[in-house]
């Protein structure tokens, strides 16, 4: 799709979770995003404009923590604790990405996790009632 896109729009996770909003692409194309329901636009998604042009969605890196467990069981425990606090999280095979929050960092360190500050695109898991399934590594 990158070769087919008329332009790009680069947004952080909050900016990519929208339903209806006037927006401007990176190159200045103004348009109205008008989706049937709010959803998280993923890096690489395409937005079809009314004139047929396509805009490629890009995920802007943002300040996050990369949380690393000692093993799979530890990963499950950490994810449970984050979920219990309703914390949006992107879950990989051997890591978790969350927004930076010193209270969560201290909790995770107390649970034996390795916590590293990173700048990365953030694609948290959708809710249980959100349509579709996305797998991120």
Order of alpha helices (4+ residues) and beta strands (2+ residues): beta-alpha-beta-beta-beta-beta-beta-alpha-beta-beta-alpha-beta
